[in-house]
C-alpha cells in the first residue's frame, strides 16, 4: 500500500475512534465551508454597497453643485431686480436693434430745442429689419448739416452728445453760411450712435 493511502487510513481510523478529533474536524470543516460561502455570497453585496456609496457621494457633489448654481441664480435675479430701472435705461440708451426712427426724432428734438436748422441728414447703410449674421456692437453713422447762430450751434453740439441714446461726434466742419441774417454758420457733423445685437 502506498504511503499516502496508509496515512489516510490512519487518519480515518483516528477520526472514527476519537470523539474530540471528530468534533474538531466537523467544526473546522463547518467554519471553512461557511467562510468560503460567505466570501462568495458577501463579496457581491460588499461590491454593491461600495458602488452605492460611490454613487451617493457623486450625487451629493452634484446636489451641492446644483445648490450653488441655485444660489448664484437667486443672487443674479436679486441683482437684476435691484437694477431693473437702470437696465431699462441702458436698453433705451443702447438698444438691441437700430431703432433709427427714435434716433432721428431725438436729433430733431435737439435741433428744435437749440433753435438751429437741420438742412440735411444722411444715414449710412443700416439694417432696419431682421438681424445681421454677426451680433455684437454696431454703429449707425450719420452726416448732418446744421445751421444757426454760433452760440446755438455750441449748445446743439453739447446737447446732441448728452442725449440718453449716445451720439458721438466724430468730425465737425464749420463754414460760414450766407443767410437772411448773414451771420449764421453751417456745421457739417459726422457722428455715430451705437446699438447692440445679440
Buried (B, 14 or more C-beta within 10 A) or exposed (E): EEEEEEEEEEEEEEEEEEEEEEEEBEEEEEEEEEEEEEEEEEEEEEEEEEEEEEEEEEEEEEEEEEEEEEEEEEEEEEEEEEEEEEEEEEEEBBBEBBBBEBBBEBBEEBBEEBEBBBEEBEBEEBBEEEEEEEEEEBBBBBBBBBBBBEEBBEBBBEBBEEBEBBBEBEEBEEEEBEEEEEEBBBBBBBBBBBBBBE
